[in-house]
Amino acid sequence: MIKDRSDSKLGRREFLGTAVAAAAFMIVKPEAVRGTAANSAVRLGVLGCGGRGTEVAGGFINNTGTRVVALADLFADQLATAENNFNKQLATKGFPTIDKTQLFKGPKAYEEIIASKEVDAILITTPPYFHPHHLEAVVAGGKHAYCEKPVAIDVPGAKHVVEIGKKAEGKVSLTVGFQIRKAPPFVELVRRIQGGALGKLGCGLAYYYCPHIDRRDWPNASADEKRLRNWVWDRTISGDIIVEQNIHVIDICNWTLQGHPTKAVGAASRKLRDDAGNCSDNFNLVFTYPNDVQVSFGSTQFDKHEFDAAVRFFGTRGSCEAHYDHRMHISGAEPWDAGLGAMQQGGQFSAAGKFSGALDQADSEKQKSFVESITSGKFLNDAALGADSALSAILGRTAAYTGKTITWDKLMKSKEVLDPKIDLNKFA
Ligand SMILES: NC(=O)c1ccc[n+]([C@@H]2O[C@H](COP(=O)([O-])OP(=O)(O)OC[C@H]3O[C@@H](n4cnc5c(N)ncnc54)[C@H](O)[C@@H]3O)[C@@H](O)[C@H]2O)c1
């Protein structure tokens, strides 16, 4: 929770942790220095007002006392729905509604929200293709950035994000939407594994079995608008299901194994989904991690089957099983159970990322850590980490598309740029 420092002599700029490191980046009106809780709260702008933006920014309001003060979206209807929704949530906290001048629509909306003097931090929840460009603009504009995963969908994009991270260093806080790294049960599991609870690791398993993500048809929209509205079905705008969605469990492997895969081999196909897009409906791979730890990886995205995402690791002293839901334990020499209780809603998938069980506190902890990094001035910088996990997923995608073993070193030479070739000016 943000402490209300309205009674302190601390000015707003100091309160936001920007006094020394980023004084040049923030412009503060004298009347906002002290006063109400509203003046003390971090002021958040939401760039991309869909399902995840609504979920995370709503969480910021409820879990951290952050004010949502500005919204930007390509489409007017998305903006209007979000405005209505956030105004209701802000009212419950006694915050003012969003000023009409802080609603930005169209292809240049990202530039306008970044230029707004009312905004301290920006939540980037646009489709993945736009992330490197939007993140670059947010950091260049001197705003703190919370960028949803994946940070990029191709190798040049991921490398670019690493460079953006260097520019952000010490100036603004930059975090990436891997909220599972903040989920207390997962934090404890990884601490135990890294402390030797499983002994020497031999191999692992990571999977993300997800039903089809249904979207509206948009019958009167142009072909390009349909692609943008239903980007989650589009390989080029999303990066395909492994980069857009399954990246979460690949990121857990990178976190637990303290590195990225050195190579991958496998296959993917699209046989069972019949939406208008071109994303794969399954991936099956083997990733090789440092110390020759092989991780079998599987994912699906079709039909109405039960949702389940999990990782398992096997070592000389024991093994673990960790799902998004209520099943998390270690068996063997140091048995442990996360004690998450009975399953309430196993098998349900949330397109907005809201899961019950091991991830109950993931988002709230993630939101608190971002706000604390801003208010304390101890800025986060997840750019390299975010790029590493994006590249790991791209490694798997490349191996599956080509049917060849792809090494990390070879992948890093890729100059392939994914481009949906859509002129956004048509949506001005
Ligand atoms: N961390 C998680 O658990 C989690 C969960 C769900 C989604 N996500 C990520 O969040 C991001 C958004 O996903 P979503 O499900 O909210 O998608 P969405 O389609 O519901 O929302 C995207 C929004 O961005 C807008 N938009 C599209 N192009 C834009 C542009 N160029 N400029 C401004 N606005 C633009 C759309 O109109 C839409 O309102 C994705 O990167 C996704 O992978 C993360």
PDBQT file of the ligand as one rigid body, heavy atoms in Angstrom, charges set to zero:
ROOT
HETATM    1  N1  LIG A 501       0.485 -11.349 -17.589  1.00  0.00    +0.000 N 
HETATM    2  C1  LIG A 501      -0.639 -11.975 -17.890  1.00  0.00    +0.000 C 
HETATM    3  O1  LIG A 501      -1.070 -12.895 -17.200  1.00  0.00    +0.000 OA
HETATM    4  C2  LIG A 501      -1.427 -11.539 -19.087  1.00  0.00    +0.000 A 
HETATM    5  C3  LIG A 501      -2.771 -11.944 -19.246  1.00  0.00    +0.000 A 
HETATM    6  C4  LIG A 501      -3.472 -11.519 -20.374  1.00  0.00    +0.000 A 
HETATM    7  C5  LIG A 501      -2.837 -10.721 -21.329  1.00  0.00    +0.000 A 
HETATM    8  N2  LIG A 501      -1.527 -10.358 -21.152  1.00  0.00    +0.000 N 
HETATM    9  C6  LIG A 501      -0.825  -9.523 -22.163  1.00  0.00    +0.000 C 
HETATM   10  O2  LIG A 501      -1.402  -8.222 -22.155  1.00  0.00    +0.000 OA
HETATM   11  C7  LIG A 501      -1.364  -7.660 -23.468  1.00  0.00    +0.000 C 
HETATM   12  C8  LIG A 501      -2.768  -7.231 -23.862  1.00  0.00    +0.000 C 
HETATM   13  O3  LIG A 501      -3.604  -8.379 -23.882  1.00  0.00    +0.000 OA
HETATM   14  P1  LIG A 501      -5.208  -8.252 -23.738  1.00  0.00    +0.000 P 
HETATM   15  O4  LIG A 501      -5.703  -9.620 -23.499  1.00  0.00    +0.000 OA
HETATM   16  O5  LIG A 501      -5.546  -7.172 -22.798  1.00  0.00    +0.000 OA
HETATM   17  O6  LIG A 501      -5.627  -7.786 -25.216  1.00  0.00    +0.000 OA
HETATM   18  P2  LIG A 501      -6.930  -6.956 -25.627  1.00  0.00    +0.000 P 
HETATM   19  O7  LIG A 501      -7.136  -7.166 -27.083  1.00  0.00    +0.000 OA
HETATM   20  O8  LIG A 501      -8.051  -7.280 -24.700  1.00  0.00    +0.000 OA
HETATM   21  O9  LIG A 501      -6.489  -5.452 -25.374  1.00  0.00    +0.000 OA
HETATM   22  C9  LIG A 501      -5.551  -4.803 -26.194  1.00  0.00    +0.000 C 
HETATM   23  C10 LIG A 501      -5.991  -3.352 -26.320  1.00  0.00    +0.000 C 
HETATM   24  O10 LIG A 501      -4.993  -2.639 -27.055  1.00  0.00    +0.000 OA
HETATM   25  C11 LIG A 501      -5.644  -1.801 -28.022  1.00  0.00    +0.000 C 
HETATM   26  N3  LIG A 501      -4.689  -1.542 -29.094  1.00  0.00    +0.000 N 
HETATM   27  C12 LIG A 501      -4.345  -2.338 -30.134  1.00  0.00    +0.000 A 
HETATM   28  N4  LIG A 501      -3.373  -1.766 -30.866  1.00  0.00    +0.000 NA
HETATM   29  C13 LIG A 501      -3.113  -0.571 -30.290  1.00  0.00    +0.000 A 
HETATM   30  C14 LIG A 501      -2.229   0.492 -30.605  1.00  0.00    +0.000 A 
HETATM   31  N5  LIG A 501      -1.372   0.431 -31.643  1.00  0.00    +0.000 N 
HETATM   32  N6  LIG A 501      -2.237   1.588 -29.804  1.00  0.00    +0.000 NA
HETATM   33  C15 LIG A 501      -3.093   1.669 -28.747  1.00  0.00    +0.000 A 
HETATM   34  N7  LIG A 501      -3.969   0.697 -28.425  1.00  0.00    +0.000 NA
HETATM   35  C16 LIG A 501      -3.955  -0.419 -29.173  1.00  0.00    +0.000 A 
HETATM   36  C17 LIG A 501      -6.871  -2.602 -28.420  1.00  0.00    +0.000 C 
HETATM   37  O11 LIG A 501      -7.872  -1.799 -29.025  1.00  0.00    +0.000 OA
HETATM   38  C18 LIG A 501      -7.305  -3.201 -27.100  1.00  0.00    +0.000 C 
HETATM   39  O12 LIG A 501      -8.170  -2.347 -26.392  1.00  0.00    +0.000 OA
HETATM   40  C19 LIG A 501      -0.723  -8.735 -24.351  1.00  0.00    +0.000 C 
HETATM   41  O13 LIG A 501       0.633  -8.511 -24.473  1.00  0.00    +0.000 OA
HETATM   42  C20 LIG A 501      -0.964 -10.014 -23.587  1.00  0.00    +0.000 C 
HETATM   43  O14 LIG A 501       0.007 -11.004 -23.862  1.00  0.00    +0.000 OA
HETATM   44  C21 LIG A 501      -0.834 -10.737 -20.043  1.00  0.00    +0.000 A 
ENDROOT
TORSDOF 0
